[in-house]
Amino acid sequence: KASRFSPLMSVVRHTVITLPTPVNISTWWNFGSLLGVCLAIQIFSGLVLSLHFTAHTDLSFYVVIQSFGDVYYNWWFRALHANGASFFFIGLYLHVARGMYYGSYVFKEVWSVGVVILLLVMASAFLGYVLPWGQMSFWGATVITSLFSALPIIGGDVVIWLWGGFSVDNATLTRFFGLHFLLPFTVAGLAGLHLFFLHDQGSSNPLGVSSDYNKVVFHHYYVLKDLVGVCFFVGPLLGLVYFNPWLLGDPENFIEGNPLVTPHHIQPEWYFLFAYAILRAVPNKLGGVVALAVAVLILLYMPFSPQTAIKGLSFYPWGKALFFSLVGVFILLTWAGAKPVEEPYVVVSQVLSFLYFSYFLLIGPLTRIQDKLL
């Protein structure tokens, strides 16, 4: 038995114990392990919630509400799952931002798999938001799936296939539940592939220089550091669960989904608002869908963008200023996405969208100019 499991144990040992790690990586490198903890929390809490869920338009809303009081600690698991999704996206966005700032995208395989994970997590979060079948769940599903009708020729057929009929109904809810259940396990598998490529190519570091001759083993130096990060990350999550579990939710979702009553202002969860603002900024429907997709897919372009002499932006003042401007634009897009579709918010969204895409076009040439000046 020992020989049977020794290859697995050697992999685990190399991954979390003897892995050579740059000696100077900072707290920003903690978010990889934090995202692993978030994924584990989401999978476990989701499995518990699935035991008491019925994917039916006549029952889903009432089953969710009734299970709060009738199922032991179900309220805790649902609050943990809902707020865990928000913390998952906080970690994801910070993880991506760190990769952009420190030039981690030069590792093409690691970065590409990471972007695919981001896309699948976004898809899973959208599918999960539909399941409680509240007003915002129903109308959010209707609006987002209807966007596929903008595709030339095949758009109408794609929408009918997604719905499983001619409107968002029981078939839609059933398939959304099945996909939402399966996608996290796909994400877990891709996370393993992400780690494999990372360990094969090695971690980057804040200085952007080679650290092959200045490394330490992962355990116990970074295991303890990651555990401290987990405490600081999970602590606020549990505080939110216990003291204000519905702070980040939409009050409209405590009303059962009604196809005859449209909410005054339809909006997704906060972590999709930046993309929603970009979608609304384009007056043409197909153009808005393309802009929405490109807003995330443009991350796949970064490994192929012009490379700098020094990896990362630590030694590029112009690049750093442009990056932190992007962070501000992202926050403002999130704010604009929560506002009604009226002036001046439409114009503000258009300006912010232009600035968002401008970063990816300007950051390469700007840093190359500074390379020549140096």
C-alpha angles and dihedrals in degrees: 000000000000092000091047093058099035095092090053092047091049090054091050090046092051091046102049107014117030098023109135106238130184110260095224104052112131137216089280087075090061094080094080092064091040090056089051089054091048091051091050091049092049094048094047096044091043092053090052092048092048089061090067101034128104117198098215129114092226095049112026098083094046094043090054093048095042094048089062091074104020102048117066110252093345090132088059094051093047093048089047091049095047096045091038088063090056092049089046090058093045088056093044095051092047090047092052091045091053090051091050094047097045096038098246089149089081085082092078099189094046093047096045093051089047092055090050089052089051091052093048093048090051090050092048092048091052092049091048093050089060096055101079087059096219123151095271091043093054097042093041089055091047095050098043097044090046088062089076088067086075090071110106117254098342099047097098093047092048091053092050089049092050092048095043087224141016097301141020100283144129095314090053093052093047095052092042089055092050093049093044089053095050103039097070090058089051088051090051090053092049089048088058089051089047090055092046092056091043093053091043094054099030132236124288122231137215094261094053092226132120112281099182092120098042109056138126132199116272094236126094101359100057099024089066091043091052091049090055089050091050090054092051091047101043094042095069089041092057090043089056092046094052103036108029110004097166098045093110095040130093118251089217089069091068087069117080115254111267120185090199096058119059117201114243092240121021114201137155128235116298094260091063097044095095091057091042090055090052090049092053093044092071112073093204114079097219091043090052092051091049091048090049092053095043091050088072103022090057086078087072088062095060098081087056096046120106109292124227129228090245119041114242133011100275092108098036111085093184092048091048091051090050092048095052088046087058090052089054091047090051091053092047091049088054089052093046092049090061093055126089120268095260140098132323092018094061093055091043090053091050093051092046092048090053090051091047094057092039090066093064091049096046105038095074099048092040094056092042089055090053090049089057092046090054 
